[in-house]
Amino acid sequence: MRWTLFSPLFVAATSLSAFAQATPSKADPPSTPVDAGVTVYRQVLRSSVWIHSERGGGREARGSGSLVDKGRRLVLTNYHVVGDVKKATVFFPSYGLDKKVIPERKFYLDRTEKLGIPGEVVEIDKEGDLALIRIDRIPDGVVELTLANASPDPGQTVHSIGNPGKSGALWVYTPGKVRQVYSKKWQAKLDEKTVLTFQAKVIETDSPTNPGDSGGPLVNDKGELVGVTQGGAIDAQSLSIFVDISEVKRLLGRRSVQALRSTEQVSTSSQAKEPPKPHREAPLKSKDDAKFFAEEAWKKVQPAAEKLLKEKDIDLLIETFATPPKLDEDKVKAMTVTEREKFFKEFALERCKAEKLSGVYIVICKSPGFVYIEITNPASFPSGFGAKLTKVILTAFKDKKNDAGLTDGVQLVMEAQGLAEKKP
């Protein structure tokens, strides 16, 4: 994926089914068919959870979630459910003697020590409002949710399970119809004082959701996960939005998630494999040959690259040139915008190939001014990340705030991987 920056300073860039049914006899009245919603609810309930996240000072956030990887013990929820807190408590449904789920909240709150399972937040996607909690154990009878192959279509029936705060019950079922699937930017409350902005591919439905439903599963008629409930949107009226399955797969596909050990049983003759090591021993060395940035700002680049490689197996390489690499300055100045973009694109691709780069490459030319960004593995970043990185850097450079552009750009890359340090 490429991103080019342009500025005065940097001139750049349902299915139909057939069935047969036996004719009932007079002695045996026809049985009542089981509603599709009932079937889906019973199936998905075994993977659904209620989440408690302590925020300090006696404050607590509660939401919903679902088990998406039994081997790695991963529970999927919203980022705004857990925030920046690293610990959470997860409850799975309990069943009575009649084999029906116990929906009363008090039952679980009175048995927190027994039923509550501790978990650690191991991965977040702040832009897509997603998070993964790795729980300490998996109760008997729990199954992981199957992920749908693709996003749902408008008009398709969907089902969700959540734990709305305004309801007196848990494990609440809600049906709905898909209105549309599209990219959206929205805001949601992290707490009473903090409002966050998110951007991702979402599913819009006519099914009502409420705070507390956040993070819960949205599934199709097969019980396959198609989305994650986003129950905290401020501007949602008479509609609900859910983070699309494509964003979920992007999060689960991160190297850092795949590197987590699975606790699925293996044969006694084999040993669990160590998580894969980064694809290189040391980070690529960024170079400011054009002396475009102040030393104080530049010295933050390499530590960030080291942390990205070590913890996320992501490369970050930034290179500046006083004049165009490989070609005469006057020749590049005489090029049209399209020709110049093609030149820097080819150069960036050559560098990425030569360095076997897996991550973000930023090349900056001082004269003529040009900035080109190449993201070699967009699936490892949130939806819309490239456009956001482009805007952050370009805005600073237009205002002749080169150091701020560098600092903010690096910070954005770190945030996208959940590695940014908290601001005081």
C-alpha positions as CSV (number, residue, x, y, z in Angstrom):
1,M,0.0,0.0,0.0
2,R,1.4,3.4,-0.9
3,W,0.7,6.9,0.3
4,T,2.0,10.0,-1.4
5,L,2.1,13.5,0.2
6,F,1.6,16.8,-1.7
7,S,2.3,20.2,-0.2
8,P,3.8,23.6,-1.2
9,L,6.9,22.4,0.7
10,F,6.8,18.8,-0.6
11,V,5.4,18.7,-4.1
12,A,4.4,15.1,-4.0
13,A,2.2,13.4,-3.4
14,T,-32.1,-17.2,2.1
15,S,-30.8,-19.1,0.6
16,L,-33.4,-21.2,-1.2
17,S,-33.8,-24.7,0.4
18,A,-35.9,-27.6,-0.6
19,F,-37.0,-30.1,2.0
20,A,-39.4,-33.0,2.4
21,Q,-41.6,-33.6,5.4
22,A,-43.4,-36.7,6.3
23,T,-47.2,-36.4,6.6
24,P,-48.0,-36.5,10.3
25,S,-50.5,-39.2,11.4
26,K,-53.6,-38.3,13.3
27,A,-52.1,-39.9,16.5
28,D,-48.9,-37.7,16.2
29,P,-49.6,-34.0,15.8
30,P,-47.0,-32.1,13.8
31,S,-44.1,-30.8,15.9
32,T,-43.6,-27.1,16.3
33,P,-40.5,-26.0,14.3
34,V,-37.7,-24.4,16.3
35,D,-37.3,-20.7,15.6
36,A,-34.0,-19.8,13.8
37,G,-33.2,-17.2,16.4
38,V,-33.5,-19.8,19.2
39,T,-31.1,-22.1,17.4
40,V,-28.6,-19.4,16.9
41,Y,-28.9,-18.1,20.4
42,R,-28.3,-21.5,22.0
43,Q,-25.2,-22.0,19.7
44,V,-23.6,-18.6,20.2
45,L,-24.4,-18.3,23.9
46,R,-21.7,-20.9,24.7
47,S,-19.0,-18.5,23.3
48,S,-20.4,-15.3,24.9
49,V,-19.0,-13.5,27.9
50,W,-19.7,-10.7,30.4
51,I,-16.7,-8.5,31.0
52,H,-15.7,-6.3,34.1
53,S,-12.9,-3.8,33.8
54,E,-11.7,-2.0,36.9
55,R,-10.8,1.7,36.1
56,G,-9.5,2.6,39.6
57,G,-11.1,4.8,42.2
58,G,-14.0,2.4,42.6
59,R,-15.0,2.9,38.9
60,E,-15.8,-0.1,36.7
61,A,-16.7,-0.6,33.1
62,R,-18.9,-3.5,32.0
63,G,-19.3,-4.9,28.6
64,S,-19.6,-8.0,26.5
65,G,-17.4,-10.2,24.3
66,S,-16.9,-13.6,22.8
67,L,-14.3,-16.4,22.7
68,V,-12.7,-16.4,19.3
69,D,-9.6,-18.5,19.9
70,K,-9.9,-21.4,22.4
71,G,-6.3,-22.5,22.0
72,R,-4.9,-19.1,22.8
73,R,-7.7,-18.4,25.2
74,L,-8.6,-15.1,23.5
75,V,-11.8,-13.2,24.2
76,L,-12.7,-10.4,21.7
77,T,-14.3,-7.2,22.8
78,N,-14.2,-3.4,22.2
79,Y,-11.2,-1.3,23.2
80,H,-13.6,1.2,24.9
81,V,-14.7,-1.7,27.2
82,V,-11.2,-2.3,28.6
83,G,-9.6,1.1,27.9
84,D,-5.9,1.2,28.8
85,V,-6.4,-1.1,31.8
86,K,-4.4,-4.3,31.4
87,K,-6.6,-6.6,33.5
88,A,-10.2,-7.7,33.2
89,T,-12.6,-10.3,34.7
90,V,-14.6,-12.5,32.3
91,F,-17.8,-14.4,33.1
92,F,-19.2,-17.2,30.9
93,P,-22.9,-18.2,31.2
94,S,-23.9,-20.6,33.9
95,Y,-26.9,-23.0,33.5
96,G,-29.5,-24.2,35.9
97,L,-30.9,-27.7,36.5
98,D,-33.3,-27.1,33.6
99,K,-30.2,-26.6,31.4
100,K,-31.3,-23.1,30.7
101,V,-29.0,-20.1,31.1
102,I,-29.2,-18.2,34.4
103,P,-29.8,-14.6,33.4
104,E,-29.8,-12.8,36.8
105,R,-26.9,-10.5,37.3
106,K,-26.9,-11.0,41.1
107,F,-26.1,-14.7,40.6
108,Y,-22.8,-13.9,39.0
109,L,-21.9,-11.0,41.2
110,D,-22.4,-13.1,44.3
111,R,-20.1,-15.7,42.9
112,T,-17.4,-13.5,41.4
113,E,-14.5,-15.4,43.0
114,K,-15.8,-18.7,41.7
115,L,-17.2,-17.7,38.3
116,G,-15.1,-14.7,37.4
117,I,-12.0,-15.6,35.3
118,P,-9.0,-13.2,35.4
119,G,-7.7,-12.0,32.0
120,E,-5.0,-9.8,30.6
121,V,-5.5,-7.4,27.7
122,V,-2.9,-8.6,25.2
123,E,-3.8,-6.6,22.0
124,I,-5.7,-3.5,21.2
125,D,-6.8,-1.7,18.0
126,K,-7.6,1.9,19.2
127,E,-8.7,3.1,15.8
128,G,-11.0,0.1,15.1
129,D,-12.2,-0.1,18.8
130,L,-11.2,-3.7,19.3
131,A,-9.3,-5.5,22.0
132,L,-8.3,-9.1,22.9
133,I,-8.3,-10.4,26.4
134,R,-6.3,-13.6,27.2
135,I,-8.1,-15.4,30.0
136,D,-6.4,-17.7,32.5
137,R,-8.6,-20.7,31.8
138,I,-11.4,-22.1,29.6
139,P,-14.5,-23.6,31.4
140,D,-15.8,-27.0,30.3
141,G,-18.4,-26.9,27.5
142,V,-17.2,-23.5,26.1
143,V,-16.5,-23.3,22.3
144,E,-15.0,-20.7,20.1
145,L,-17.0,-18.7,17.6
146,T,-16.4,-19.5,14.0
147,L,-15.5,-16.4,11.9
148,A,-17.6,-15.7,8.8
149,N,-15.7,-15.7,5.5
150,A,-17.0,-12.3,4.5
151,S,-19.1,-9.3,5.6
152,P,-22.9,-9.7,5.6
153,D,-25.0,-8.2,2.8
154,P,-27.7,-5.5,3.2
155,G,-31.0,-7.2,4.0
156,Q,-29.4,-10.2,5.7
157,T,-30.7,-11.3,9.1
158,V,-28.2,-11.0,12.0
159,H,-28.3,-11.8,15.7
160,S,-26.5,-10.4,18.7
161,I,-26.0,-11.3,22.3
162,G,-25.0,-8.7,24.9
163,N,-25.4,-7.6,28.5
164,P,-27.1,-4.1,28.4
165,G,-26.7,-2.1,31.5
166,K,-30.3,-0.9,31.3
167,S,-31.7,-4.5,31.4
168,G,-32.1,-6.4,34.5
169,A,-30.8,-9.5,32.8
170,L,-27.7,-10.9,31.1
171,W,-27.2,-12.8,27.9
172,V,-29.9,-10.7,26.1
173,Y,-30.7,-11.7,22.5
174,T,-31.5,-9.1,19.8
175,P,-32.3,-9.8,16.1
176,G,-32.0,-7.4,13.3
177,K,-31.4,-6.7,9.6
178,V,-28.3,-5.3,8.0
179,R,-28.9,-1.9,6.6
180,Q,-25.4,-1.3,5.0
181,V,-21.7,-2.1,5.3
182,Y,-19.3,0.8,4.9
183,S,-16.3,2.7,6.4
184,K,-17.3,5.1,9.2
185,K,-15.8,7.5,11.6
186,W,-17.5,7.9,15.0
187,Q,-17.1,8.8,18.6
188,A,-17.8,6.8,21.8
189,K,-17.3,7.4,25.5
190,L,-14.4,5.7,27.3
191,D,-15.6,7.1,30.6
192,E,-17.4,10.2,31.8
193,K,-14.5,12.5,31.0
194,T,-13.0,10.8,27.8
195,V,-14.5,10.7,24.3
196,L,-12.6,8.7,21.7
197,T,-12.8,8.8,17.9
198,F,-12.8,5.6,15.9
199,Q,-12.6,4.8,12.2
200,A,-13.3,1.4,10.7
201,K,-15.4,-0.7,8.4
202,V,-18.8,-1.2,10.1
203,I,-22.1,-3.0,9.8
204,E,-25.2,-0.8,10.3
205,T,-28.3,-2.6,11.4
206,D,-31.8,-1.8,12.7
207,S,-31.3,-3.8,15.9
208,P,-31.2,-1.8,19.1
209,T,-28.1,-1.9,21.2
210,N,-27.1,-0.2,24.5
211,P,-24.1,0.4,26.7
212,G,-23.2,-2.9,28.1
213,D,-23.8,-4.7,24.8
214,S,-20.5,-3.3,23.6
215,G,-18.0,-5.9,22.5
216,G,-20.6,-8.7,22.1
217,P,-20.9,-10.9,19.0
218,L,-23.0,-10.2,15.9
219,V,-23.6,-13.4,14.0
220,N,-25.4,-14.7,10.8
221,D,-28.0,-17.4,10.6
222,K,-25.1,-20.0,10.7
223,G,-23.9,-18.7,14.1
224,E,-20.7,-17.3,12.4
225,L,-19.2,-14.1,13.7
226,V,-19.7,-11.2,11.3
227,G,-19.2,-8.2,13.6
228,V,-18.6,-6.8,17.1
229,T,-21.2,-4.7,18.8
230,Q,-20.2,-1.1,19.2
231,G,-22.7,0.0,21.8
232,G,-21.2,3.3,22.8
233,A,-21.5,5.5,19.6
234,I,-22.6,9.0,20.6
235,D,-24.4,9.9,17.3
236,A,-26.3,6.6,16.7
237,Q,-30.0,7.1,16.7
238,S,-32.5,4.4,15.7
239,L,-29.7,2.3,14.4
240,S,-26.7,0.4,15.7
241,I,-23.2,-0.1,14.3
242,F,-20.9,-3.1,14.6
243,V,-17.2,-3.4,13.8
244,D,-17.0,-5.6,10.7
245,I,-15.4,-9.0,10.6
246,S,-12.7,-7.8,8.3
247,E,-11.3,-5.6,11.1
248,V,-11.5,-8.6,13.5
249,K,-9.4,-10.7,11.1
250,R,-6.9,-7.9,10.7
251,L,-6.4,-7.8,14.5
252,L,-6.2,-11.6,14.9
253,G,-3.8,-11.8,12.0
254,R,-1.2,-9.6,13.7
255,R,2.1,-11.3,14.2
256,S,2.1,-10.6,17.9
257,V,-1.3,-12.4,18.2
258,Q,-0.2,-15.3,16.2
259,A,2.9,-15.6,18.3
260,L,0.9,-16.3,21.4
261,R,1.2,-19.9,22.4
262,S,-1.8,-22.2,22.0
263,T,-2.8,-24.3,24.9
264,E,-4.6,-26.9,22.8
265,Q,-3.6,-30.4,23.8
266,V,-0.7,-31.8,21.8
267,S,0.7,-35.3,21.8
268,T,3.1,-36.1,24.6
269,S,5.8,-36.9,22.1
270,S,5.9,-33.4,20.8
271,Q,6.8,-30.2,22.6
272,A,5.1,-26.8,22.3
273,K,7.0,-24.6,19.8
274,E,8.4,-21.3,20.9
275,P,6.8,-18.2,19.4
276,P,8.4,-17.2,16.1
277,K,11.3,-14.8,16.4
278,P,11.3,-11.5,14.6
279,H,12.3,-11.7,10.9
280,R,15.6,-9.9,11.6
281,E,18.0,-9.6,14.5
282,A,18.2,-5.8,14.7
283,P,16.0,-3.0,13.3
284,L,16.8,-1.3,10.1
285,K,18.9,1.9,10.5
286,S,17.0,5.1,9.6
287,K,19.1,7.9,8.1
288,D,18.6,11.7,8.1
289,D,21.2,12.4,5.4
290,A,19.4,15.7,4.5
291,K,19.6,16.9,8.1
292,F,15.9,17.6,7.8
293,F,15.2,17.1,11.5
294,A,16.6,18.4,14.7
295,E,18.8,15.9,16.7
296,E,16.3,15.8,19.6
297,A,13.4,14.7,17.4
298,W,15.5,12.3,15.3
299,K,17.0,10.4,18.3
300,K,13.5,9.0,19.0
301,V,13.2,7.1,15.7
302,Q,15.5,4.3,16.4
303,P,14.2,3.3,19.8
304,A,10.7,3.2,18.3
305,A,12.0,0.9,15.5
306,E,13.6,-1.4,18.0
307,K,10.4,-1.7,20.1
308,L,8.3,-2.3,17.0
309,L,10.5,-5.1,15.8
310,K,10.9,-6.7,19.2
311,E,7.3,-6.7,20.2
312,K,5.3,-6.6,17.0
313,D,7.8,-7.8,14.3
314,I,7.1,-4.6,12.4
315,D,9.8,-2.6,10.5
316,L,10.0,1.2,10.6
317,L,12.5,2.8,8.2
318,I,12.8,6.5,7.5
319,E,15.4,8.0,5.1
320,T,15.9,11.6,4.0
321,F,17.9,12.7,1.0
322,A,19.2,16.2,0.1
323,T,18.7,15.5,-3.6
324,P,16.8,12.7,-5.4
325,P,18.5,9.3,-5.0
326,K,19.7,7.8,-8.3
327,L,18.8,10.8,-10.6
328,D,20.0,14.3,-11.2
329,E,18.1,17.0,-9.2
330,D,17.2,19.0,-12.3
331,K,15.8,16.0,-14.1
332,V,13.4,15.2,-11.2
333,K,12.4,18.9,-10.9
334,A,11.5,18.9,-14.6
335,M,9.2,15.9,-14.2
336,T,5.4,16.1,-14.0
337,V,3.8,15.3,-10.7
338,T,2.8,11.9,-12.0
339,E,6.3,11.1,-13.3
340,R,7.9,12.2,-10.0
341,E,5.5,10.1,-8.0
342,K,6.4,7.1,-10.2
343,F,10.1,7.7,-9.7
344,F,9.8,7.8,-5.9
345,K,7.4,4.8,-5.9
346,E,9.9,2.7,-7.8
347,F,12.7,3.8,-5.5
348,A,10.6,2.9,-2.4
349,L,9.6,-0.5,-3.7
350,E,13.3,-1.2,-4.6
351,R,14.4,-0.3,-1.0
352,C,11.6,-2.4,0.6
353,K,12.6,-5.3,-1.5
354,A,16.3,-5.0,-0.9
355,E,15.8,-4.7,2.9
356,K,12.9,-7.3,3.0
357,L,11.0,-4.6,4.8
358,S,7.7,-5.6,6.5
359,G,6.1,-2.5,7.9
360,V,6.5,1.2,7.1
361,Y,9.0,3.0,4.9
362,I,9.1,6.8,4.7
363,V,11.4,8.5,2.1
364,I,11.8,12.3,2.2
365,C,13.6,14.3,-0.5
366,K,14.6,17.9,0.3
367,S,15.1,19.3,-3.2
368,P,12.8,18.9,-5.0
369,G,10.5,18.5,-2.0
370,F,8.8,15.1,-1.9
371,V,7.5,12.6,0.7
372,Y,6.6,9.0,-0.1
373,I,5.2,6.4,2.3
374,E,5.1,2.7,1.5
375,I,3.2,0.3,3.8
376,T,4.2,-3.3,2.8
377,N,1.8,-5.1,5.1
378,P,-1.5,-3.0,5.5
379,A,-3.3,-6.0,7.1
380,S,-1.1,-5.4,10.2
381,F,-2.5,-1.9,10.7
382,P,-6.0,-0.5,11.4
383,S,-8.3,0.4,8.5
384,G,-7.5,3.9,7.2
385,F,-4.1,4.0,8.9
386,G,-2.2,5.0,5.8
387,A,-4.5,8.0,5.1
388,K,-4.2,9.1,8.7
389,L,-0.4,8.9,8.8
390,T,-0.3,10.9,5.5
391,K,-2.5,13.6,7.0
392,V,-0.5,13.9,10.2
393,I,2.8,14.3,8.5
394,L,1.6,16.5,5.7
395,T,-0.2,18.9,8.1
396,A,3.0,19.4,10.1
397,F,5.2,19.9,7.1
398,K,2.8,22.4,5.5
399,D,3.2,24.5,8.7
400,K,7.0,24.0,8.5
401,K,7.0,22.0,11.7
402,N,9.3,19.2,10.5
403,D,10.1,17.8,13.9
404,A,6.5,17.8,15.0
405,G,5.6,15.9,11.8
406,L,8.3,13.3,12.5
407,T,7.3,12.9,16.2
408,D,3.6,12.7,15.5
409,G,4.1,10.2,12.6
410,V,6.2,7.8,14.7
411,Q,3.7,8.2,17.6
412,L,0.9,7.2,15.2
413,V,2.8,4.1,14.1
414,M,3.3,3.1,17.7
415,E,-0.3,3.7,18.6
416,A,-1.5,1.5,15.7
417,Q,0.5,-1.3,17.2
418,G,-0.6,-0.6,20.8
419,L,2.9,0.4,21.9
420,A,2.5,4.2,22.4
421,E,3.5,5.4,25.9
422,K,0.7,7.1,27.8
423,K,0.9,10.9,27.8
424,P,1.2,12.5,31.2
